[in-house]
Structures are given as C-alpha cells and as structure tokens.
Amino acid sequence: MSRPQHFGWFLARGFGPQGWGYPSLDWDYDWTRPEIYQEAARTLEQAGFDLVIIEDAPSLGSADTIDLRVRHAFGGPKHDPLLLAPYLFQATRHLGVVPTVNPAAYLPYTAARQFSTLQHLSGHRLGLNVVTDTGSARHFSDSAQLGHDAAYDRAEEWLTGIRSLWRSWEEGTLVRDPDTGVFADGSKLQPVRHRGAHFAFDGPLNAIPFTDGEPAIVSPGGSGRGLGFAGAHSDVQLALAPLDEASVRAYRAKIQDAAIAAGRSPADIKILFAIQPVITSSAEEADRIVAASAHPDDAALVQIARKQSSDLETDLTSLDLDRPLDITIFGDHVSRGSIQRLIGDRGEDVPLRAHLTALARTGRITDRSGFVGTAEELADLIEELGDWGNDGVLLWGDFHPVTLHRTLDELVPVLRRRGILRREYDEGGLQANLRAF
Ligand SMILES: Cc1cc2nc3c(=O)[nH]c(=O)nc-3n(C[C@H](O)[C@H](O)[C@H](O)COP(=O)(O)O)c2cc1C
C-alpha cells in the first residue's frame, strides 16, 4: 500500500460559463445557477477530495482588450466565488471550498467578518486562495497600481491583520454559561489597532472565535516572493512546476525553508502539484491522441489562438498563421512570462502556426512528456510524486460534470485500491482533513 495523499480540484475557469466552447454545453446546465456546481462538489466529496479551489478575476481586463476576454468567454464573465461557496457547503458535508480572494477587493475588517461567518456556517470548511494580481486595481480605487513585490507586502499586511481580528477573542472570552446568563467576558476582548502601509482599522471583531481552526490559506504564486509567502502563511500551496524529481524536491525545499524561517514546521503546509490529465481507457488510445496532437487542423489552432488572445490580451486570431509572429504587437502590460510560454525556444522567426502547433501538442504520462494516459499510468505518476515526499495533487479543469466524470470515473477506484486516496473524512473540517496525514 502507498502513502495517502491529498487531492483537490482547481476550477480553472472560475464561476463562469462551464462547458462554453465544448459539446458538453448541450447538457443544458445553467452556469449562473448553483446546481451544476453542487453536483460537481458532491462528486468530488464522494471521490474523497479534500478541497475545491475556485479561480477568480474580479475584472474583465483593460478597456482596449475587453472584447478579446469575453468573445469566447475565456477571460470572463466570472461571478463572485465567495457567494457561490455557501451553496457548495450546503450540498456537501466534508469538502473544503476555497474561493479566490484578492486583498485589493476586501477591506480587512469586512473580510475577517465575512470569512468568519462562512467558516462557522460551513462547519469549518472554508479556505481562501489569496492572490496578488494587480490588474483589477482600477475597480477598487484610483491609487496607482502596485508592483509585484508591493502586492505581496499588501497581502501579508492584509492576512496578518485579518488573523489579528480572528484572534481578538482570546481564550476564555466566550463564556456561554446559561446559569449566570453570561455570554461573554468583554474585558478579555483584544482591542486590535492596526495602522499600516495599506490598511488602517480597529477591532475587536464582531464574530465569535473558531472551534476547529481558522480558514485554510491557499496560495498560488510561483516567484521567490510567492514561495516565501506560502512558507510563512499558507496551509496549502497550489504548485506549478515540471514534475521531475529534482524540480519537485527543489520547489518543496524553497517553501519548507521559508516555513522554517517563519518559525513554522514544514508539515504545516501541504504542497499540491497541479495536473490537467486526459484519462484514456487504454494505452493505445493515449498513443493515438498524442500522435494526432502533433498535426492539429486549422480549427484546433484557431481555438488555441482564441484562448491565447484572451490570456495575452492581444488579438492573434486576425494574424496570418503562416507568417512569423512579430512580438512587438504585445503591449508593455502583457506578461513577459506569458509571451515566453507562447514562443518557447522557437524564437521569433518561425510562423505563428509553429507556436500554436507546439501548444496543441500533448504528451504521454509514461515518458513524462505530458498528461495523456490511463488511470493506472496517472496513479503511477502520483505514487512516484509521493515517494519524493509530495503531499498531493490538484486536478485542473472546469466544473462541468462531464469533465469531472471523464477524469475521475476510472481514476478514483485505482487510487483507492492503492491506498493513495482517502475513503473517509475526519470530523473537524478542512484543517483537520489537511492535517490527517
Ligand atoms: C497556478 C496559479 C493560479 C493563480 N490563480 C489566480 C486567480 O485565480 N486569480 C488571480 O487573480 N490570480 C491568480 N494567480 C496569480 C497570482 O496570485 C500572482 O499574482 C501571480 O502568479 C504573480 O505572482 P508570482 O510571480 O509569485 O507567481 C495565479 C497564479 C498561479 C501561478
């Protein structure tokens, strides 16, 4: 039997049009209603997953490129995942629900109170995916947009402030003695007075303390600063890295070193690597899919160009596929890392078709060139990650029930038989489940 690991689902397209652009749309779920998400959440809980993380962006992007973001619904619309969370809690008993939150969008006192309320309502199953994206700054104030590191400074101040509010009801404040009629001892409430670089507020918080831990903090940032934030503050890191032994160990070591530097134990943070698998029913089918992906037709390339146009906020769909891509078309606001991911090591002299074809190409799990393979093959990879000390994985996709079943139907029994995937949950909510092993 193998070591158990933690499993999560990263709902990568957020609370938006699930299935848009795919035949599964004709199942006729209404993405604005809770049912499609509730059905998916119940499936994840039956599967023994610890949590679902709901991606989000509060903004449709800049005025110049808004059409590229919404035309095929890659960049929006997105409804607010924090408000979806209660519906998912109601549909499940154990699953952790982790909406994405941006410190720019919530004042600390409001955030502390709303998150506290949800933590109690859910039986301590709330998590918060704390992101530092600054592209949506203009919706919240007219102050200058923060830089990368300053956004992390603000996130640290925000989270530390929220935690000080959550802890403002110190041990013994809550009395709840029906005989004397005393509910709480106000003399024990901590006043909390915060005056920082980004926020100013006073406490104490008007919400009672937690019985089973604070909401779990999740973080996705991959820079040195991002890994440092995870080590110091997070319970879960959403990890993106090549899945070879050296990269996995190096990624984990950076976070664990940061945890130790912050006075925490490396075991306090679960590092979950993100994988978007294509599960096939046979190795032959996987070989066929991978071979076909090397020769995408123009329709497939256009679909990739649409997604890239949304992510890069630059219209690639109107360009000639057979001419070299002139990278001066990308404005200064476009992330250099994203441009680099598009052009890879092919340079600028090759036609756009070559870049899009490279993005279309999938690889086999067996030779570690990609994530197409059978459930047994994926389980082998996950087991190997576990041998390197890894805590678990996040499967990545939309929340359409068709996507979930395609990914999980054969995988769950294989993982269960190998002892990698839990069969039972602990009582005590998300933190208890994360700490169970
Ligand atoms: C895998 C992953 C998922 C992310 N999810 C979100 C998200 O849902 N919403 C968001 O606004 N930013 C998201 N971000 C952006 C990060 O919060 C951060 O702003 C960005 O990655 C830059 O930080 P870094 O250089 O440390 O990676 C995500 C980043 C990564 C790598």
The ligand as a Tripos MOL2 file, in Angstrom:
@<TRIPOS>MOLECULE
LIG
   31    33     1     0     0
SMALL
NO_CHARGES

@<TRIPOS>ATOM
      1 C1         -1.4430   28.4150  -10.6900 C.3       1 LIG1
      2 C2         -1.8120   29.8580  -10.4390 C.ar      1 LIG1
      3 C3         -3.1160   30.2000  -10.1760 C.ar      1 LIG1
      4 C4         -3.4650   31.5420   -9.9730 C.ar      1 LIG1
      5 N1         -4.7760   31.8560   -9.7750 N.ar      1 LIG1
      6 C5         -5.1360   33.1550   -9.7180 C.ar      1 LIG1
      7 C6         -6.5030   33.5230   -9.6380 C.ar      1 LIG1
      8 O1         -7.4070   32.6830   -9.5830 O.2       1 LIG1
      9 N2         -6.8100   34.8360   -9.6190 N.ar      1 LIG1
     10 C7         -5.8620   35.8100   -9.6690 C.ar      1 LIG1
     11 O2         -6.2110   36.9800   -9.6670 O.2       1 LIG1
     12 N3         -4.5410   35.5000   -9.7100 N.ar      1 LIG1
     13 C8         -4.1690   34.2020   -9.7680 C.ar      1 LIG1
     14 N4         -2.8360   33.8910   -9.8370 N.ar      1 LIG1
     15 C9         -1.8460   34.9870   -9.8210 C.3       1 LIG1
     16 C10        -1.0210   35.0260   -8.5340 C.3       1 LIG1
     17 O3         -1.7780   35.3430   -7.4050 O.3       1 LIG1
     18 C11         0.1010   36.0640   -8.6490 C.3       1 LIG1
     19 O4         -0.4460   37.3620   -8.7250 O.3       1 LIG1
     20 C12         0.9370   35.8540   -9.8670 C.3       1 LIG1
     21 O5          1.1900   34.4870  -10.0780 O.3       1 LIG1
     22 C13         2.2560   36.6230   -9.6980 C.3       1 LIG1
     23 O6          2.9400   36.1430   -8.5710 O.3       1 LIG1
     24 P1          4.1730   35.1710   -8.7100 P.3       1 LIG1
     25 O7          5.1680   35.9330   -9.5560 O.co2     1 LIG1
     26 O8          4.6460   34.9390   -7.3100 O.co2     1 LIG1
     27 O9          3.7000   33.9100   -9.3810 O.co2     1 LIG1
     28 C14        -2.4880   32.5550  -10.0210 C.ar      1 LIG1
     29 C15        -1.1590   32.1910  -10.2510 C.ar      1 LIG1
     30 C16        -0.8130   30.8660  -10.4610 C.ar      1 LIG1
     31 C17         0.6480   30.5240  -10.7170 C.3       1 LIG1
@<TRIPOS>BOND
     1     1     2 1
     2     2     3 ar
     3     2    30 ar
     4     3     4 ar
     5     4     5 ar
     6     4    28 ar
     7     5     6 ar
     8     6     7 ar
     9     6    13 1
    10     7     8 2
    11     7     9 ar
    12     9    10 ar
    13    10    11 2
    14    10    12 ar
    15    12    13 ar
    16    13    14 ar
    17    14    15 1
    18    14    28 ar
    19    15    16 1
    20    16    17 1
    21    16    18 1
    22    18    19 1
    23    18    20 1
    24    20    21 1
    25    20    22 1
    26    22    23 1
    27    23    24 1
    28    24    25 2
    29    24    26 1
    30    24    27 1
    31    28    29 ar
    32    29    30 ar
    33    30    31 1
@<TRIPOS>SUBSTRUCTURE
     1 LIG1         1 GROUP 0 **** ****
